[in-house]
Every structure is written in structure tokens, then in C-alpha cells.
Amino acid sequence: VVQGKPSIDFYREKYSIPPGDEAIWHHFLKSNDWILGLNVDIKFIREFYDEQKVGTENSKAVGSPKADLLGVSDFTTLIELKHSKTQIFKKEKTKGRANTWDFTSDFIEGVSQCLGQKFALDRSYKTKDFVNDNGKMLDKNLTLTIDPKTIFIVGNRKVEFPHDLDSTHHIKSQTFELFRRNNRNVDIVTFDELFE
């Protein structure tokens, strides 16, 4: 609570941010880019380009996936944000598989979205101009795209499946960690992990 208001409402008013949790996190992470450097395997990011269309559009200027943030250093990094309240796992286990839990469609679709953005950027990078909010064009002599690093920030692990004695939380935690460690194309980080 800041000045009698929930901190998220105070932040929204202070920086005139439109409705939605994702807009707040988008602004906060762009303004505090050092947080991402400490929590994921990013060597250095000089700058972020907001909401970039990373693919090739059709003749009606549609069909290009849009990344929330394009991180710029020697190489590009794609960053996709969902909400801190986005559920990673379904409430009830629906499959009969032992020692695993079912992911929500929001989570799986988010990973799929990241993979689509990564593929689109790989294909379009050489022929597409990338421009930031100030009209500055990305200098492709200084920044390259090679198998772009992709980061997916989603959910709240401590709220959804904290480390405690509950066996369901242990199964979810194990399932989540196995998925992350065996996924070579998308780094998945939860909002509470960023906060820590």
C-alpha cells in the first residue's frame, strides 16, 4: 500500500498507464531492465523496443506476430508478458498420468506464441526495419538475430504452487521445472521469481 492505495493502482496513476496488469508490468520491466538481466541468462540489454511486429505482414498489413518487448544488445531477445494472475496449471487434474499435472491452455498457448514470434523474427529480420517509440531505427550492423533468445514471463509460482508439504504443489512444481529445463527455445520465468 502506497499513500493509502494498493501499490499497483498508485503505480498506474503515477505513470498514466492504461488498464490491465500486463500494461503495468510492461512499463515496469521496460523502466527497470536490470531486473531481467539478473533473473534470466541475458548478458546485457542496451535497450528495449516496445510492441514490435516481428514477422512479415500480408498485403493488408496483418498476419505478423507482435512481441511485447524486443531486447537489443549484440543480439536480439524476444520478451512476451502475460499476467501475474495467469494460471500455469489447470485446477483439477484431468489426465491419468502419475506424477504430472495438466498445463492450462493460456500457458501452452503463451509458449506457442513465443515460438511463433521466434520463428517469425528469424525469417523477417534481414528485410524488416525495427523502430522504437522515439522513431530510432535499429542498427542491424550492431545488432544481429541468430536463434533469438525468447523469454516468457507468466504467472505466480508462490501463489499457485508454493513449496510446502502439499503433495499437489510438489507435483506441479516438479512438472513445471521439468518442462522449463527441457525446453531449449523459451526461458520461462514467473513474476514472483522476478520479484525475488
trRosetta pair geometry for C-beta under 8 A, 3 or more apart (Angstrom, degrees):
i j d omega theta_ij theta_ji phi_ij phi_ji
1 4 6.7 3 174 -127 108 12
1 5 6.8 158 -156 75 72 26
1 6 6.2 -51 -103 -100 66 37
1 7 6.6 -108 -80 -43 16 77
2 5 6.1 -31 69 63 69 80
2 7 5.1 83 -7 -105 108 69
2 10 4.1 -60 71 -3 117 176
2 11 8.0 88 37 -42 146 72
3 10 6.2 126 44 -115 101 129
5 9 4.6 -111 167 86 115 115
5 10 4.6 144 85 -60 118 89
5 13 7.6 6 120 13 169 136
6 9 4.8 82 64 10 86 105
6 10 7.0 -158 91 -8 41 88
7 10 5.5 -54 -145 37 35 114
7 11 6.2 36 157 -21 68 106
8 11 5.8 -52 -146 36 30 112
8 12 6.4 35 153 -23 62 105
8 21 7.3 -29 -158 -116 140 82
8 24 6.0 21 -156 -165 90 171
9 12 5.6 -50 -146 33 32 114
9 13 6.4 27 157 -14 65 106
10 13 6.1 -61 -151 39 28 106
10 14 6.1 29 154 -23 65 112
11 14 5.7 -55 -142 35 29 114
11 15 6.4 -9 171 13 65 110
11 17 7.1 0 127 14 80 137
11 24 6.0 84 105 -151 124 114
11 28 7.1 0 -179 -75 144 112
12 15 7.0 -85 -150 53 19 83
12 16 7.9 46 165 -122 55 7
12 17 4.6 -102 -138 56 65 103
12 24 5.9 -60 -78 -91 86 113
13 16 7.4 20 -166 -73 29 44
15 27 5.9 144 124 163 151 151
17 23 5.1 154 173 131 105 110
17 24 5.5 105 128 -89 159 65
17 27 5.4 -104 -104 -12 128 155
18 23 5.1 -114 68 -153 81 169
19 23 7.0 95 90 25 25 142
20 23 4.6 90 77 1 98 104
20 24 7.4 -167 100 -6 57 83
21 24 5.7 -57 -157 35 41 112
21 25 6.3 32 153 -12 73 106
21 83 4.8 76 78 -136 128 97
21 84 6.1 -112 163 21 140 90
21 85 6.7 114 24 8 168 104
22 25 5.9 -58 -147 43 34 107
22 26 5.9 43 153 -28 67 107
22 68 7.8 -114 177 -119 110 137
22 81 5.5 140 -151 118 93 113
22 82 6.9 -67 -98 -170 114 22
22 83 5.7 -77 -59 -78 86 72
23 26 5.5 -50 -144 32 29 118
23 27 6.5 28 157 -16 62 105
24 27 6.0 -58 -153 37 29 108
24 28 6.1 25 154 -17 66 112
25 28 5.5 -56 -139 41 33 112
25 29 5.9 25 165 -14 69 109
25 81 5.6 175 103 -165 121 141
25 83 7.8 165 4 -126 141 44
25 84 6.9 155 -67 -36 141 99
25 153 7.4 -161 157 114 137 134
25 191 7.0 -78 -119 -116 140 121
26 29 6.5 -61 -145 39 20 101
26 30 6.3 16 158 -15 59 113
26 50 7.7 76 172 -134 115 100
26 68 6.0 -123 -115 -176 108 116
26 69 7.3 175 -147 -49 83 107
26 81 5.8 -156 -77 42 80 160
27 30 6.0 -63 -148 39 25 109
27 31 6.1 17 159 -13 64 114
28 31 5.9 -65 -147 42 26 106
28 32 6.0 -19 167 22 66 113
29 32 6.3 -73 -129 62 27 81
29 33 6.9 71 164 -93 62 51
29 35 6.3 -102 -128 62 74 126
29 36 6.4 69 -166 -44 106 110
29 69 7.3 -106 106 -35 118 159
29 79 7.6 -149 132 149 143 150
29 81 7.3 -179 24 -83 149 135
29 153 7.6 171 -81 25 161 172
29 194 7.8 -41 -99 -170 110 152
30 33 6.7 3 -157 -65 28 90
30 48 5.0 -128 -131 72 87 150
30 50 6.8 6 -107 -82 151 96
30 69 6.5 -166 -85 -106 95 130
32 35 5.0 46 126 -14 103 113
33 36 5.9 -45 -168 29 58 109
33 37 6.9 58 141 -18 74 104
33 45 5.7 -119 171 85 127 119
33 48 6.2 -168 -95 -30 127 117
33 71 7.9 140 -151 -122 120 103
34 37 5.4 -57 -154 37 43 116
34 38 6.5 39 153 -20 72 105
35 38 6.1 -63 -156 35 31 107
35 39 6.4 1 159 0 66 119
35 194 5.7 54 161 -171 118 98
36 39 6.2 -76 -141 47 30 97
36 40 5.8 -27 -176 30 73 109
36 42 5.9 20 133 24 94 147
36 45 6.9 5 86 15 123 144
36 71 7.5 -135 113 -93 153 142
36 79 7.2 -49 -125 -106 151 144
36 151 7.1 103 -154 119 117 172
36 194 7.6 -17 -85 -127 56 112
37 40 7.6 -69 -113 55 15 72
37 42 5.2 -95 -110 80 60 107
37 43 8.0 -28 -141 116 97 12
37 44 6.9 31 -122 -108 128 38
37 45 6.5 -143 -70 16 103 96
39 189 5.9 90 139 -145 119 149
39 193 6.2 126 -159 134 128 93
39 194 5.4 -78 -32 -108 176 61
40 151 5.5 5 -148 -113 173 131
40 187 5.2 106 -147 134 120 151
40 189 5.9 -93 -69 -47 109 142
41 149 7.7 -136 86 -144 88 140
41 187 6.9 -166 29 -96 92 152
42 45 5.7 -10 162 -34 135 103
42 71 6.9 -56 -140 151 141 162
42 73 7.7 147 -179 -9 98 148
42 77 6.1 3 -116 -89 118 165
42 149 7.0 159 -97 117 83 158
42 151 7.8 -40 -53 -50 118 141
43 73 6.9 170 74 140 91 163
44 73 5.0 136 94 -132 75 139
44 74 7.9 62 67 -3 102 91
45 48 6.9 36 155 -64 127 78
45 71 4.3 -62 -130 -168 130 111
45 72 6.6 93 -163 57 79 42
45 73 5.1 -97 -109 -49 42 109
45 77 6.4 -76 -97 33 118 135
46 72 5.6 -60 59 100 93 86
46 73 5.4 138 -5 -101 87 62
47 71 7.8 151 85 -157 43 49
47 72 4.6 -16 66 57 88 116
47 132 7.1 -55 155 -89 126 150
48 69 4.8 -30 -163 -161 116 111
48 70 6.9 138 -162 67 60 47
48 71 5.8 -30 -103 -99 75 58
48 72 7.0 -175 -88 10 24 88
48 79 7.8 -41 -134 31 116 135
49 52 5.1 46 117 -54 113 127
49 69 7.1 136 68 -162 48 56
49 70 4.2 -17 59 59 103 105
49 72 6.3 73 -17 -33 99 118
49 130 5.8 32 173 165 174 111
49 131 7.6 134 -148 94 125 23
49 132 4.6 -113 -117 -96 84 81
49 133 7.9 174 -147 -17 59 72
49 138 6.8 -48 -57 -64 148 117
50 68 7.7 -44 -155 169 59 51
50 69 6.5 -30 -109 -105 43 67
50 132 7.0 88 18 -153 79 70
50 133 5.6 35 26 -50 124 108
51 66 5.7 8 -168 174 76 116
51 67 7.3 179 -134 84 30 49
51 68 6.3 -21 -83 -142 63 35
51 69 7.8 -15 -42 -71 41 42
52 66 6.7 168 85 -153 31 69
52 67 5.3 -9 60 54 85 95
52 69 7.9 54 8 -161 100 17
52 70 4.4 -6 20 -21 146 128
52 130 5.8 11 -143 -141 135 103
53 57 6.8 12 157 -55 144 109
53 64 4.1 59 -178 115 110 129
53 65 7.2 145 -151 83 62 33
53 66 5.1 -39 -92 -95 61 80
54 64 6.7 167 53 173 40 98
54 65 5.8 -32 51 82 96 86
54 66 7.1 146 2 -116 82 27
54 67 5.2 49 -30 -12 129 109
54 70 7.2 155 -85 -86 110 121
54 78 7.0 2 -84 -106 163 123
54 117 5.3 68 56 -161 146 80
54 120 4.8 105 107 103 92 109
54 121 4.1 -40 178 -74 120 87
54 124 6.4 150 159 56 53 129
54 128 7.8 137 -156 95 37 165
55 63 6.9 -100 103 125 129 70
55 64 3.8 -170 66 -140 89 73
55 65 5.1 79 -12 24 121 76
55 117 7.7 -112 -42 -127 97 48
55 120 3.2 -59 -82 -165 95 126
55 121 7.4 -73 -69 -54 56 45
55 123 7.1 24 -135 68 73 112
55 124 5.4 155 -150 -23 29 145
56 63 7.6 -22 97 104 57 106
56 64 6.3 -175 64 -94 14 103
56 120 7.3 -152 3 -160 65 91
56 123 6.8 -79 -15 114 111 111
56 124 4.8 -175 -51 -98 80 117
56 127 7.6 22 -97 81 109 123
56 128 7.3 -136 -88 -67 68 119
57 60 7.8 -122 165 73 102 50
57 61 5.0 14 160 -145 147 38
57 62 6.1 104 -154 36 98 13
57 63 5.5 130 -141 57 52 87
57 64 4.5 -56 -71 -27 77 116
58 61 7.4 -87 68 -17 59 14
58 62 6.0 -23 40 64 99 66
58 63 4.6 66 -11 15 99 142
60 63 7.9 92 63 -9 91 104
64 120 6.7 136 -155 -177 69 142
64 124 7.7 44 -134 -63 113 170
65 113 7.1 165 -152 -165 130 76
65 116 5.2 144 -65 123 159 106
65 117 4.8 -129 118 -89 136 71
65 120 5.0 164 35 14 111 161
66 117 7.9 -53 80 -108 15 113
67 70 5.6 96 86 -65 133 80
67 78 4.8 -105 -132 -150 146 97
67 79 6.8 96 172 53 108 47
67 80 6.3 -93 -145 -76 74 78
67 117 5.0 106 -76 -160 97 141
67 121 7.5 13 -30 -60 137 127
68 79 5.9 -77 73 102 99 77
68 80 5.5 125 8 -126 110 39
68 81 4.7 -99 95 16 179 94
69 78 7.6 140 84 -164 60 41
69 79 4.0 -11 65 60 105 113
69 81 7.5 61 -2 -21 103 107
70 76 6.0 -30 -174 -158 94 109
70 77 7.4 141 -170 73 46 51
70 78 6.4 -21 -111 -103 64 59
70 79 7.6 -159 -75 21 20 82
70 121 8.0 160 -120 -116 114 138
70 130 6.5 -94 95 -162 163 141
71 76 6.6 133 75 -167 64 53
71 77 3.4 -14 58 61 121 104
71 78 7.4 -123 18 -48 87 15
71 79 6.0 77 -29 -21 105 113
71 149 7.9 -40 60 76 126 109
72 76 6.5 -17 -101 -109 54 69
72 77 8.0 -128 -45 27 24 81
72 138 6.4 -145 -115 -127 136 110
72 143 5.3 -42 -157 -112 89 154
73 76 7.9 170 36 -85 66 25
73 77 7.3 31 14 -8 103 109
73 143 6.9 125 78 -117 25 99
74 142 7.5 -100 -120 163 51 65
74 143 6.6 -179 -171 -116 18 57
74 144 6.8 -9 155 27 66 90
75 143 6.8 146 -105 -163 15 71
75 144 5.4 -36 -106 73 71 77
75 145 6.6 117 -161 -103 78 33
75 146 6.1 -70 -131 33 126 85
75 148 7.2 -175 160 -116 100 64
75 149 7.2 92 114 1 117 103
76 121 6.7 -135 105 169 147 140
76 125 7.5 -151 6 -118 150 131
76 143 6.2 81 -58 167 79 111
76 144 7.5 -123 -8 99 84 34
76 145 4.7 -11 23 -95 122 88
76 148 5.0 -32 90 -123 98 114
76 149 7.7 -172 105 37 53 78
77 148 6.6 168 -108 -175 28 90
77 149 4.5 -24 -118 75 85 105
77 150 7.4 176 -167 -82 63 30
77 151 6.6 22 171 -4 107 108
78 114 6.9 150 112 -152 125 79
78 117 5.3 154 -169 124 154 125
78 118 6.1 -137 27 -80 150 71
78 121 6.4 -157 -63 -15 127 156
78 148 5.5 71 -12 137 102 128
78 149 7.1 -178 28 93 68 52
78 150 4.5 -9 66 -114 107 78
78 151 7.0 178 92 26 57 65
79 150 7.8 177 -78 -158 33 50
79 151 4.8 -10 -112 66 75 104
79 153 6.9 16 -173 -5 94 110
80 110 6.5 166 126 -171 133 90
80 113 6.2 143 -146 106 158 111
80 114 5.1 -124 11 -86 144 91
80 117 6.8 166 -62 14 121 156
80 150 7.3 15 -1 -176 105 94
80 151 7.2 -180 28 91 66 54
80 152 5.1 -11 66 -112 105 69
80 153 7.2 -179 89 25 53 70
81 153 5.2 -15 -112 65 66 107
81 154 7.8 163 -162 -71 39 62
82 86 4.3 -10 138 -15 124 160
82 106 7.0 118 -154 162 147 106
82 110 5.4 -45 -52 -110 134 144
82 152 7.5 22 -6 -178 104 86
82 153 6.9 -168 29 93 69 59
82 154 4.2 30 45 -112 122 89
82 155 7.1 15 86 -30 121 63
83 86 4.5 130 60 -32 82 90
83 154 7.7 36 55 -143 41 63
83 155 7.9 55 90 -72 61 39
84 155 6.8 58 -162 -179 38 11
84 156 5.0 50 175 -53 84 107
84 190 8.0 87 -138 179 72 77
84 191 3.9 -49 -112 27 98 164
84 192 7.6 107 -154 -39 108 73
85 155 7.7 -39 127 -122 6 49
85 156 7.0 -4 -88 1 36 116
86 104 7.8 -158 170 72 81 144
86 106 5.3 -144 -162 134 105 137
86 107 7.0 143 147 -72 110 74
86 110 7.5 71 162 -45 155 150
86 154 5.2 -66 78 -166 133 90
86 155 5.0 -90 80 -69 81 71
87 90 7.5 91 136 -90 129 25
87 91 7.6 -36 -164 -54 155 73
87 104 4.9 96 98 -33 96 153
87 106 6.6 95 58 51 73 130
87 107 7.3 -87 105 -38 56 109
87 155 6.7 75 -133 -111 12 112
87 160 6.4 145 -135 -117 68 134
88 103 6.5 -58 165 -138 64 82
88 104 6.5 178 160 15 13 104
88 107 4.8 84 -141 -90 53 145
88 154 6.7 119 -85 122 93 112
88 155 4.5 -7 -44 -78 100 169
88 157 7.6 12 0 -91 148 67
88 160 6.0 125 27 118 100 165
88 161 7.7 -80 61 4 122 118
88 172 7.7 113 92 -175 113 111
88 176 6.4 32 144 -104 146 119
88 190 7.7 -57 -52 -96 137 114
89 101 5.0 5 -144 130 132 125
89 102 6.6 112 -159 80 78 52
89 103 6.1 -72 -104 -111 55 41
89 104 6.3 132 179 -27 5 86
89 107 7.6 6 -56 -5 35 155
89 160 6.7 142 30 166 98 125
89 161 6.9 55 15 -41 137 129
89 172 5.2 -81 -32 -132 162 116
89 175 7.6 87 -94 82 124 136
89 176 7.7 -86 -50 -64 111 104
90 93 7.1 136 83 -89 110 32
90 94 6.4 -22 103 -9 160 107
90 101 7.3 -161 45 166 81 90
90 102 4.4 -4 18 88 124 107
90 103 7.2 74 -18 116 83 10
90 104 5.5 145 -66 -81 63 69
93 101 5.8 -93 -100 -131 99 72
93 102 6.1 145 -136 2 55 100
94 102 5.4 2 32 -20 93 158
95 100 7.5 -23 80 89 123 109
95 102 5.8 131 4 -67 105 110
97 100 4.7 -14 111 47 119 118
99 171 6.0 -149 -151 -130 43 98
99 174 7.0 -51 179 97 90 141
99 175 7.8 165 147 -67 61 92
100 171 6.9 -171 -107 179 5 102
100 175 5.0 108 -146 -103 64 119
101 168 7.6 85 -88 -167 136 76
101 171 5.4 114 -39 126 108 104
101 172 4.8 -19 24 -93 156 70
101 175 4.9 -146 32 11 85 163
103 107 4.7 -111 180 80 106 130
103 108 5.2 117 111 -49 126 97
103 175 7.9 -160 -58 142 86 124
103 179 7.5 92 -66 -97 134 165
104 107 4.8 99 59 5 82 100
104 108 7.1 -159 92 1 44 86
105 108 5.8 -58 -141 46 36 106
105 109 5.6 36 160 -20 71 111
106 109 6.0 -57 -139 42 22 109
106 110 6.3 29 155 -25 60 108
107 110 5.7 -56 -153 31 28 114
107 111 6.8 25 152 -15 63 102
107 154 6.4 134 -118 143 78 153
107 155 7.3 5 -96 -39 108 131
108 111 5.7 -51 -151 35 35 110
108 112 6.3 36 149 -18 65 107
109 112 5.3 -53 -146 41 35 115
109 113 6.2 44 151 -26 66 101
110 113 5.4 -47 -146 31 32 115
110 114 6.6 35 152 -20 62 101
110 152 5.7 119 143 -159 107 128
110 154 5.7 100 128 -82 167 147
111 114 5.7 -51 -154 33 33 114
111 115 6.6 32 149 -17 64 104
111 152 6.2 -45 -94 -64 60 172
111 183 7.4 -81 -150 -148 129 150
111 186 5.6 175 -144 64 81 163
111 188 7.3 -29 -94 -81 101 121
112 115 5.7 -54 -150 36 34 111
112 116 6.4 36 151 -19 66 105
113 116 5.7 -55 -149 36 31 113
113 117 6.4 33 153 -19 65 105
114 117 5.7 -54 -149 35 31 111
114 118 6.3 34 153 -22 64 107
114 150 4.8 128 178 160 106 132
114 152 4.9 -75 -61 -69 149 113
114 185 7.7 147 120 125 107 97
114 186 4.6 82 113 -113 145 130
115 118 5.6 -52 -147 35 32 115
115 119 6.3 32 155 -17 65 106
115 150 7.5 158 -78 92 40 170
115 185 6.1 53 -105 122 90 141
115 186 6.6 -76 -60 -47 77 122
116 119 5.8 -55 -146 38 30 110
116 120 6.1 29 156 -18 65 110
117 120 5.7 -57 -144 39 29 110
117 121 6.2 28 158 -19 66 107
117 150 6.8 137 82 -125 108 127
118 121 6.1 -55 -146 35 25 108
118 122 6.5 30 153 -21 60 107
118 148 5.4 -159 -138 67 79 101
118 150 4.7 -67 -74 -53 118 141
118 185 6.4 173 80 177 174 110
118 186 7.6 -126 -34 -76 143 87
119 122 5.8 -55 -152 32 29 115
119 123 6.6 20 155 -13 63 110
120 123 5.9 -63 -151 40 31 107
120 124 5.9 0 165 2 69 118
121 124 6.3 -70 -130 49 26 92
121 125 5.7 49 170 -60 67 99
121 145 5.9 -135 147 -159 101 150
121 148 5.3 -7 95 1 136 154
122 125 6.6 -32 -140 -8 15 115
122 145 6.5 -158 -103 139 48 119
122 147 7.2 27 -100 -90 121 34
122 148 6.5 -140 -63 1 81 100
124 127 6.1 -87 -164 57 58 90
124 128 4.5 33 153 -19 100 132
125 128 6.3 -69 -123 41 18 102
125 140 7.6 143 163 -126 90 125
125 145 4.1 -132 -115 39 165 144
126 140 7.7 117 -123 -170 47 154
129 137 5.8 -42 -170 -142 105 113
129 138 7.4 164 -170 39 57 88
130 137 7.0 118 75 -159 51 61
130 138 4.0 10 74 7 106 131
131 135 6.1 -17 -175 -146 114 35
131 136 6.9 152 -155 74 65 36
131 137 5.4 -33 -97 -96 77 63
131 138 7.4 -120 -72 -10 31 80
132 135 7.2 -46 70 22 67 17
132 136 4.9 -3 38 56 110 91
132 138 7.6 111 -33 -57 89 81
138 143 5.9 -70 179 55 106 137
139 142 4.5 40 100 21 112 108
139 143 6.4 107 79 12 65 94
140 143 6.2 -73 -118 66 39 75
140 144 7.3 83 -168 -92 71 50
145 148 5.3 -24 -155 -67 94 103
149 187 7.1 4 -178 -1 93 118
150 185 6.4 11 43 155 122 72
150 186 4.9 -49 97 -110 110 70
150 187 6.9 165 90 20 52 74
151 186 7.4 143 -107 -167 17 67
151 187 4.8 -25 -109 69 71 103
151 188 8.0 162 -161 -84 55 24
151 189 6.5 -6 -170 11 101 113
152 186 5.2 24 -9 174 118 117
152 187 7.0 172 23 83 70 48
152 188 4.9 -21 70 -107 104 70
152 189 7.3 156 81 26 52 65
153 189 5.3 -24 -106 75 74 92
153 190 7.4 120 -161 -131 63 14
153 191 6.4 84 171 -73 99 69
153 194 6.7 22 -141 -39 123 139
154 188 6.8 -40 34 -158 108 93
154 189 7.9 122 25 75 62 46
154 190 6.5 -55 81 -109 52 61
154 191 7.6 -102 114 -28 10 86
155 160 6.1 -30 -177 -6 116 146
155 190 5.0 -57 87 -128 83 100
155 191 6.8 -165 89 7 31 92
156 159 4.1 31 109 24 118 114
156 160 6.0 133 81 -11 68 95
156 190 5.9 131 -112 175 23 116
156 191 5.4 -40 -86 56 77 104
156 192 4.9 87 -150 -27 75 111
157 160 6.2 -69 -134 48 25 98
157 161 6.3 -53 -165 59 65 79
157 162 7.5 115 137 -88 68 47
157 173 7.7 82 -167 -109 109 85
157 176 7.3 158 -119 137 110 167
157 190 4.3 155 -22 43 98 171
157 192 5.5 -125 41 53 81 123
157 193 6.5 47 16 -39 130 97
158 162 5.0 40 -159 -97 54 91
158 192 4.6 -151 7 175 110 169
159 162 7.3 55 -58 -50 9 96
159 192 7.2 169 -7 -46 86 141
160 172 7.3 -128 132 149 95 151
161 168 7.6 -121 -125 123 100 77
161 169 4.4 160 -164 -142 76 74
161 172 3.8 -126 -117 94 157 134
161 173 5.4 -165 133 -55 121 78
161 176 7.2 165 65 -12 144 140
162 169 6.0 -32 62 -153 50 145
163 169 7.1 177 -102 141 23 125
163 173 6.6 75 -87 -97 74 160
164 169 5.8 46 47 65 82 160
166 169 4.2 76 81 6 105 109
166 170 7.0 -176 95 -11 56 83
167 170 5.4 -51 -151 34 40 115
167 171 6.5 41 152 -20 69 101
168 171 5.8 -53 -150 35 33 110
168 172 6.4 30 153 -16 66 106
169 172 5.7 -55 -145 40 33 110
169 173 6.0 34 155 -21 67 108
170 173 5.7 -53 -142 37 29 111
170 174 6.2 27 158 -17 64 108
171 174 5.9 -57 -147 39 27 109
171 175 6.2 28 155 -20 64 109
172 175 5.7 -56 -145 38 29 111
172 176 6.1 30 157 -20 65 108
173 176 5.8 -55 -146 37 27 112
173 177 6.3 21 158 -14 63 110
174 177 6.0 -58 -143 40 28 107
174 178 6.2 28 158 -18 64 108
175 178 6.0 -57 -147 38 26 110
175 179 6.3 28 154 -20 62 108
176 179 5.8 -59 -152 35 28 112
176 180 6.4 24 154 -16 65 108
177 180 5.7 -52 -145 38 33 110
177 181 6.1 25 160 -14 67 110
178 181 6.1 -59 -139 41 27 105
178 182 6.1 4 167 0 64 117
179 182 6.5 -76 -145 48 20 96
179 183 6.1 20 160 -27 63 118
179 188 7.5 -4 111 31 101 153
180 183 6.0 -65 -143 30 25 110
180 187 7.8 47 -159 -152 96 48
180 188 5.0 -118 -108 51 99 110
183 186 5.6 -40 147 54 124 80
183 188 7.0 46 68 -11 145 112
189 193 5.2 -126 -170 80 84 130
189 194 6.1 87 145 -53 121 92
190 193 4.7 98 59 2 78 104
190 194 7.4 -141 99 -3 45 84
191 194 5.6 -51 -154 35 38 113
191 195 6.3 41 148 -23 67 104
192 195 5.2 -48 -146 34 38 117
192 196 6.4 42 153 -22 66 99
193 196 5.8 -48 -147 33 33 110
